[in-house]
Amino acid sequence: MSRICDTAISQVDQRFSQSDHLIAAKLVDSSLFLQFVLSFPTSELDCAVKLWPVGKEKC
């Protein structure tokens, strides 16, 4: 029974570990652009920077 639980927990961790990509994807959702004028989604931008860091030499 323990192996089944361990496998289930591992699968849940794997499947939901990519949720940051969904959060960052809001930055390119054109239906939200008008909202960004009033309140830019800084938490989503921070999430994108964490996922896809750019070295200073590329800036």
C-alpha positions in Angstrom: 0.0 0.0 0.0 2.9 2.4 0.8 4.3 2.0 -2.8 0.9 2.9 -4.2 0.7 6.0 -2.1 4.3 7.0 -2.9 3.6 6.6 -6.6 0.4 8.7 -6.4 2.2 11.4 -4.5 5.0 11.4 -7.0 2.6 11.7 -9.9 0.7 14.6 -8.3 4.0 16.4 -7.6 5.1 16.0 -11.2 1.7 17.0 -12.8 1.3 20.1 -10.7 4.9 21.3 -10.6 4.5 22.9 -14.0 1.7 25.3 -12.8 4.2 28.2 -13.0 4.1 27.9 -16.8 0.3 28.5 -16.7 0.8 31.5 -14.5 3.4 33.0 -16.7 1.3 32.3 -19.8 -1.1 35.0 -18.6 1.5 37.6 -19.9 0.7 36.6 -23.5 -3.1 36.4 -23.1 -4.3 39.2 -25.3 -7.7 39.2 -23.7 -6.0 40.5 -20.5 -3.9 43.3 -22.1 -6.5 46.1 -21.3 -6.3 45.0 -17.6 -2.5 45.3 -17.7 -2.8 49.0 -18.4 -4.4 49.5 -15.0 -2.5 46.9 -13.1 0.5 45.1 -14.6 0.8 41.5 -13.4 4.2 41.7 -11.7 3.8 38.4 -10.0 3.3 36.7 -13.4 6.4 38.5 -14.7 8.4 37.4 -11.7 7.2 33.8 -12.4 8.3 34.1 -16.0 11.7 35.4 -15.0 12.2 32.5 -12.6 11.3 30.0 -15.3 13.3 31.6 -18.1 16.2 33.6 -16.7 18.2 35.7 -19.0 21.9 36.4 -18.4 23.0 40.0 -18.1 25.1 39.6 -21.3 21.9 39.0 -23.3 20.2 42.2 -22.2 
